[in-house]
């Protein structure tokens, strides 16, 4: 493993995050612009997340056996194909296929199968004491990419200012989304052979301790992911769009601020984890973020709602580098791809289930209901996580 491999992974996650950040803001609005109803929008978003979950399952089971670089290249090609298909079609069936095949992510955060392999590779480059810091920088680059990608969601507005027809402006932006994966493909091509040093047989045998840990933590992550599916970027963006009447350019600026708040919080999480521990950092920052989300749902105007949302985003991602570092620390090195894959898989499965339900709730009950449900579930998850794992310490805390 070389420093260059880590740099290539940093670059690839940044470029991929640009695409994901833009897609998270635009997907719901784009689907509405081409004629889909709210329930259909939720179904297409779910199809994209289900596709990502399927890819994560495949990578989890055979990613190391196939070869990490080969798997990363295939995932990147599928993402390009899906983006191109989404730009060319308007029918719900074809858009659903494009979303599934291309793993179109309406969450606005990159949580796909590529991360499973990248996160299994990164711990090889550092000591236990440095592991959380590396994951913090990795996630910081993601969120900077997400922020800039959210800003790029204003491109359709700019295109309309120079005379491009509205629907065409969205389709051209979808093609731009697909183009972001070209440099990612190039980065993966240049990964060294050392990234393939950890090979597994087709069937990996987990240690009894790892099996118990993964079973418990995956069940809890499933709860958190379903909650997260109720409050994904595409649905929150659509909530602001319908509740306050703001356009995609304003939303792009809002999500730029949100992703910058996310990015800075990662370094804060690494600093805090050194002092109070990984599990404590995960829980004691996550609960306040959920309480803030509840206040967004009852805010009287867009200005207050936007401020509360930014404050929430400054806390909600502090559990991400700490969670990733914790999972990689409490399993054996040869189990890391499987552990990363399983925990990502249950999260993607929850994200895939929730948006279609949230879409129905927004249309049939009230636009703010999914935010309340998601926040309440997240608080319950945090309490259960602390109870189950406060005594299981990573090596640097023992």
ABEGO torsion letter per residue (X at the ends): XBAAAAAAAAAAAAAAAAAAAAAAAAAAAAAAAAGBBAAAAAAAAAAAAAAAAAAAAAAAAAAAAAEAAAAAAAAAAAAAAAAAAAAABABAAAAAAAAAAAGBBAAGBBABAAAAAAAAAAAAABBAAAAAAAAAAAAAAAAAAAAAAAAAAAAAAAAAAAGBBAAAAAAAAAAAAAAAAAAAAAAAAABBAAAAABBBBABBBBBAAAAAAAAAAAAAAAAAAAAAAAABAAAAAAAAAAAAGBBAAAAAAAAAAAAAAAAAAAAAAAAAAAAAEAAAAAAAAAAAAAAAAAAAAABABAAAAAAAAAAAAAAAAAAAAAAAAAAAAABBAAAAAAAAAAAAAAAAAAAAAAAAAAAAAAAABBAAAAAAAAAAAAAAAAAAAAAAAAABBBAAAX
